[in-house]
Amino acid sequence: MNPQIQWITLLWMLFSGAAMGLVYDSYRVLAGQLRFPRWLQHALDLVYWIAAALFVFRMLYVTNYGQLRFYVFVGLFLGVWIYFLLWSVITRRFVVMLIQVAKRLLSVLMTMFRILVWNPIKGILNLLKGLFKLLWRLVMFLLRMVLRCLLPFWSLLKWMLRPITSRIVMPVWCKHVADKVIKAWKRWF
């Protein structure tokens, strides 16, 4: 392996170490801000290390066909060390700022949704409910008025049919159904 490929591999391992540090810092801040459950943090740690290993081996395979040498570990260590020395604080502050911006944006979007979508739908439903109640009361009022107008005719009809109805014997089940209908009728009207 020639020295040029070794230097390119070392630079890519420096970059990979810095990228691992960047992702680790971002993940650590996100886990702290979003307060993941303990078991989920362990699972995400495992996912991070598997992804980091796959990323490093992919970079190693691209640069020098997967040959593992001592300077690869030196490059990774130096990349992580330089990242934590120079960029760690800036990255953490930036990720915290991004989280705050995302929370504010989500809050604004939820407020806009509530104002532009939810409140009008709720108002329309309340209006329809009120109109239905008004229509129902109007129908019930008109029905009561019609029944009051027909009450004298009903009394006259009952008086005229009394000789016939007095001889008819209603079955028990029919009386039971009639009683329920009369109770419901009195409750509504």
Steps between C-alpha positions, in 0.01 A plus 500: 500500500649832396531801737241705310225246573616483862473881541158503331387219730633692803312816393179305443537337842549848653179604327322182614609557861376859487170383345461240775555770762250733330231232486573393858470856632179558306354173626604574858338846496183362338476223758542755779247748360235246398545285815485156346421207731804317636444185292467705181829679572677167521342383176595828328857468631522159338356637174752789510799271542383260229444793260838653592678167440328456164585859402869460594534168321327646193747793497786259554383280215462797263842648577730197524283195422445414866861456612513554875827659616619677814470848348125437445450486879730800545296695242171410668631593844646831375178583313287445810750683723527802268124515464441497877778753547375753241138438399318318776368806687389671178323185381314454829386863503391475138300182563333658807414804287356273227287318758368830635422623148324172421294525823402860422415411141289206619326728750426757228375227264275355771362847576439565131330161464282572800408850373462423129363144504382375839310807625307550172404131487397512864298818434328348196413187699360710785300705248360184339417360843318821592313503169398138548374574852307802370351297215409216740328741739315662211379162373394397851314831549316461170416138582361602841290768336361253246426248775321763710292592197415134438421418864126587474471283189677215679257524791209497258646199315550313828141571604368382162706179505436412865229241422744314271815537707331390822445153352860458376741334740864596448772238559733561793805556283313760298401685822864489607619653171221760510599602855861549390393706200274715720781556753741599224235726347439677832871539561556665159185707491 
